Amino acid sequence: MTGGLLWALTGLALLDSVNAATIWIVIVILLGAKRPAPTGWAFMLGAAASFLAFALMLYFGLSFADTVLDGFTLWLRRLLFAALALVLVVMGVRRLRPRERRGRTLPAWVNAWSALPFGVLATIGDLPNAFPLVLAVERLIDADVPAPAAIAVLAGYTLLYALPSALILAAGLAFNTELREQLQSMLSGHAGTAPPSPALAAACFAGAAASLAVLLLWVG
């Protein structure tokens, strides 16, 4: 396990932690749950535990595939960067036209007891966006990191993944009155029709070009 690999995995975990779906759900819980503290922490436990479980299944599954198929990790890396470029292009095209934003409300069945499975469901629904995690697992396998060390790294990765949402939850519970108005304004601003955003579209297209450049020049 080299320092460079650890820094790369830390960067991927921080990128993964900017998870809009989980962050928005935490805000909705703070504003709409009858008991926001137990509901919020149960949700975070379910989200983090299911994320770690998926990371471990992915690691052991891809490790087995790598022992069976020669060059598997190289093809996986190519697929990841090609898929990322395609996703960014689609996102960029969408940002060039108006689009309806879905309002976010807490499902009526979510409470302090059901928040944990709700966290599991939310994480499962967000797995198609887990590009950084898949790339992190691929790097661990390609570097021949022993399984015990890889498990510890993925546990740390999960903690970093959950950190922003946990900090928002803790701040919202500690400063509920002061933050409620700001959080409600953020939530209200997320509803309605979003206008075209050429700047965001350009950023998406630039990211797609960068992904293709990495695919062609680095991955090969």
C-alpha positions in Angstrom: 0.0 0.0 0.0 1.8 3.2 -1.2 1.2 6.7 -0.2 0.2 7.6 -3.7 -2.5 4.9 -3.8 -3.9 6.1 -0.4 -4.1 9.7 -1.7 -5.8 8.6 -4.8 -8.3 6.5 -2.8 -8.9 9.5 -0.5 -9.6 11.7 -3.4 -12.1 9.2 -4.8 -13.8 8.9 -1.4 -14.2 12.6 -1.1 -15.6 12.8 -4.7 -18.0 10.0 -3.7 -19.0 11.9 -0.6 -20.5 14.8 -2.5 -23.6 12.7 -2.9 -26.5 14.9 -3.6 -29.2 12.2 -3.0 -28.0 11.4 0.5 -27.4 15.0 1.4 -30.9 16.1 0.2 -32.5 13.2 2.2 -30.7 14.3 5.3 -32.1 17.9 4.8 -35.6 16.6 4.2 -35.3 14.5 7.4 -34.2 17.5 9.4 -37.1 19.5 8.2 -39.9 16.9 7.9 -39.3 14.1 10.4 -41.2 14.1 13.7 -38.1 12.9 15.5 -35.2 14.1 13.3 -32.3 12.9 15.5 -33.1 9.1 15.7 -34.6 9.2 12.2 -31.5 10.9 10.7 -28.9 8.8 12.5 -30.8 5.5 11.6 -30.9 6.6 8.0 -27.2 7.4 8.0 -26.5 4.0 9.6 -28.5 2.2 6.9 -26.9 4.2 4.1 -23.3 3.7 5.4 -23.7 0.0 6.2 -25.3 -0.8 2.8 -22.6 1.2 1.0 -19.8 -0.8 2.8 -21.6 -4.0 2.1 -21.8 -3.2 -1.6 -18.1 -2.1 -1.6 -17.0 -5.4 -0.1 -19.2 -7.5 -2.5 -17.8 -5.5 -5.4 -14.2 -6.0 -4.1 -14.5 -9.8 -3.6 -16.5 -10.2 -6.8 -14.0 -8.3 -9.0 -11.1 -10.0 -7.2 -12.5 -13.4 -8.2 -13.1 -12.2 -11.8 -9.6 -10.9 -12.0 -8.2 -14.3 -11.1 -10.3 -16.0 -13.8 -10.0 -13.5 -16.6 -6.6 -12.2 -17.7 -6.5 -8.4 -18.1 -9.9 -8.0 -16.4 -9.0 -4.8 -14.4 -7.7 -3.1 -17.6 -10.9 -3.7 -19.4 -12.9 -2.6 -16.4 -10.9 0.7 -16.2 -11.6 1.3 -19.9 -15.3 0.6 -19.4 -15.4 3.0 -16.4 -13.9 6.0 -18.2 -15.9 5.4 -21.3 -19.1 5.2 -19.3 -18.2 8.3 -17.3 -17.6 10.2 -20.5 -21.0 9.1 -21.9 -22.8 10.0 -18.7 -21.2 13.5 -18.6 -22.2 14.1 -22.2 -25.8 13.2 -21.5 -25.8 15.4 -18.4 -24.3 18.3 -20.5 -27.0 18.0 -23.1 -29.7 18.0 -20.4 -28.3 21.2 -18.9 -28.8 22.9 -22.3 -32.6 22.8 -22.0 -35.1 23.6 -19.3 -36.0 20.6 -17.1 -38.5 19.9 -14.3 -37.0 19.5 -10.9 -38.7 16.9 -8.6 -39.7 18.3 -5.3 -38.3 16.4 -2.3 -40.5 15.3 0.5 -40.1 12.6 3.2 -42.2 9.5 2.5 -45.0 9.2 5.1 -43.8 5.7 6.2 -40.3 6.9 7.2 -39.8 7.3 10.9 -37.2 6.5 13.5 -37.8 2.7 13.1 -38.1 2.5 9.3 -35.3 5.0 8.5 -32.6 2.4 8.6 -34.1 0.3 5.7 -34.9 3.6 4.0 -31.2 4.4 4.1 -30.5 1.0 2.5 -33.0 1.6 -0.3 -31.6 5.1 -0.9 -28.1 3.8 -1.2 -29.2 1.0 -3.6 -31.0 3.5 -5.7 -27.9 5.6 -6.0 -25.5 2.8 -6.9 -25.5 3.6 -10.6 -23.6 6.8 -9.7 -20.9 4.8 -7.8 -18.2 5.4 -10.4 -15.6 6.5 -7.8 -16.1 3.4 -5.7 -15.8 1.1 -8.6 -12.6 2.8 -9.7 -11.3 2.7 -6.1 -11.9 -1.1 -5.9 -10.2 -1.5 -9.3 -7.1 0.3 -8.0 -7.0 -1.9 -4.9 -7.2 -5.1 -7.0 -4.7 -3.8 -9.6 -2.2 -2.9 -6.8 -2.5 -6.4 -5.3 -3.4 -5.0 -1.9 -4.0 -7.9 0.6 -7.6 -8.6 1.5 -7.4 -7.5 5.2 -5.8 -4.2 4.2 -8.3 -3.7 1.4 -11.2 -4.3 3.8 -9.8 -1.7 6.2 -9.3 0.8 3.4 -12.9 0.3 2.2 -14.2 0.8 5.7 -12.3 4.1 5.8 -13.6 5.0 2.4 -17.1 4.5 3.7 -16.5 6.8 6.6 -15.3 9.5 4.2 -18.3 8.9 2.0 -20.7 9.4 4.8 -18.9 12.3 6.4 -20.5 15.3 4.7 -24.1 14.0 5.2 -23.3 13.2 8.9 -21.8 16.7 9.4 -24.9 18.3 7.9 -27.1 16.2 10.1 -25.1 17.0 13.2 -25.1 20.7 12.5 -28.8 20.7 11.7 -29.6 19.0 15.0 -27.3 21.3 17.0 -28.4 24.5 15.4 -31.9 23.6 14.3 -33.6 27.0 14.7 -30.8 28.9 13.1 -30.4 26.6 10.1 -34.1 25.6 9.5 -34.9 28.7 7.4 -31.7 28.3 5.2 -32.4 24.6 4.7 -36.0 25.2 3.8 -34.9 27.9 1.3 -32.5 25.4 -0.3 -35.2 22.8 -0.4 -37.7 25.2 -2.0 -35.2 26.3 -4.5 -34.7 22.7 -5.7 -38.4 22.5 -6.9 -39.9 23.9 -10.1 -38.3 24.3 -13.5 -34.6 24.7 -13.8 -33.5 27.0 -16.6 -30.8 26.0 -19.1 -27.3 26.3 -17.7 -24.6 26.7 -20.5 -21.9 26.9 -17.8 -22.8 23.6 -16.2 -23.2 22.0 -19.6 -19.7 23.2 -20.6 -18.3 21.8 -17.3 -19.9 18.4 -18.1 -18.5 18.4 -21.7 -15.1 19.3 -20.3 -15.3 16.5 -17.8 -16.3 14.1 -20.7 -13.3 15.3 -22.7 -11.0 14.8 -19.7 -12.3 11.3 -19.2 -11.7 10.4 -22.8 -8.2 11.9 -22.6 -7.4 9.7 -19.6 -8.9 6.7 -21.4 -6.8 7.2 -24.5 -3.5 8.6 -23.0 -3.3 6.8 -19.6 -5.4 3.7 -19.6 -4.7 2.8 -23.2 
